[in-house]
Amino acid sequence: MNLEIGTPIPIGLFNKRLAVLAMQGAGKTYLAGVIEEEMLDYLLAQKETNAKLIIIDPVGAHWGIREKYPIHIIGGDHGDIEVDMDSGRLFARMVNETNISVLFDLSQMEMEDMIEFVSKFLKETFQITKTPTHIILEEADMFAPQRSVTSNQKYSSAAVDSIVRRGRGRGLGMTMITQRPAVLSKNVLTQVDASIILNVTGQRDLETIKEHLDSSGLGKTEINDHIEKIMKFQKGQALLFSPSWLKRTEVIKIRERISFHAGAEPELGKPDPSLKITLIEMRKDLLIHYLNGDTESLIKILKSDAPRENVWTTKQEILEEPVEIERSDAFEYNFGTTKKKLRSWAIMITGAAFLFWVMTLL
């Protein structure tokens, strides 16, 4: 069985490394949606599978996938559950133990906060994952830049590097998407098994792509021919470059996607198409029970005979109230940044009132 993105790609992509390189507006997020559809189609077709897909989206452009596919969205405007920068390790354990595919929409977080979340999530995922897991990392140059500016970027870059270099033995694969190939870490770009290169015109980015093509031993004339094509590509056209894994270097045409393309640019004089989109409803009670320390509900439903596509939808009956389970990281579920700020203010006000009371007594 192959994944059909416009050209056949083996299912083995789940634990391979892929780079999607394109300039802004060339269709990289559209292509990512096609890859996501193919992977989720495969997962839904399996009655039992130990594989899963994780999408990390810092720009809020991937939520449209749930128009057609039942996948939990964590964070963002369409999220089932909120997310914050400190929850990376917890969510990594949740995804690993429940074996569910998840989209993390980090678009409402500050840049440094999302980098910290991704750093913790990827580091924990690398340490605990032992089953086929593919991670799609949008704006990969933000998390694995050629030159890290902050300490958080150094940690996230190291986490990405660990997965790209040493993740295959743990079943981990990654698709890195970037509109600035020149800014993406060369340490990870040189490790990919396949690259899909859409339209690119920036000189520095083209130089990086030339080096990338040259690393496979292509001749100068052949490289220049490929660069000429890349500069002239229209939307939907791309160069598939995989000399070692697929043993193919050829121009391909990306197939049309099925789900809503949430990353499309708004069109002048036309209404927002997202207002007409209805997303599949997903139940979130099981995830909240897990995050609050109860695993029994998940164990029951994951061991049931329910089809994979229906396990998490609202069509399923809600389970009985969860049994309290003592757990070191159990807490009252509350990831909202606003709520955390309110709690902090409440603590400060209470402390100030207590101090004032003590001073009046003296």
Summary of the structure (lengths in Angstrom):
residues: 362
radius of gyration: 22.3
end to end distance: 79.4
largest distance: 87.1
contacts: 1155
relative contact order: 0.15
helix: 44%
strand: 16%
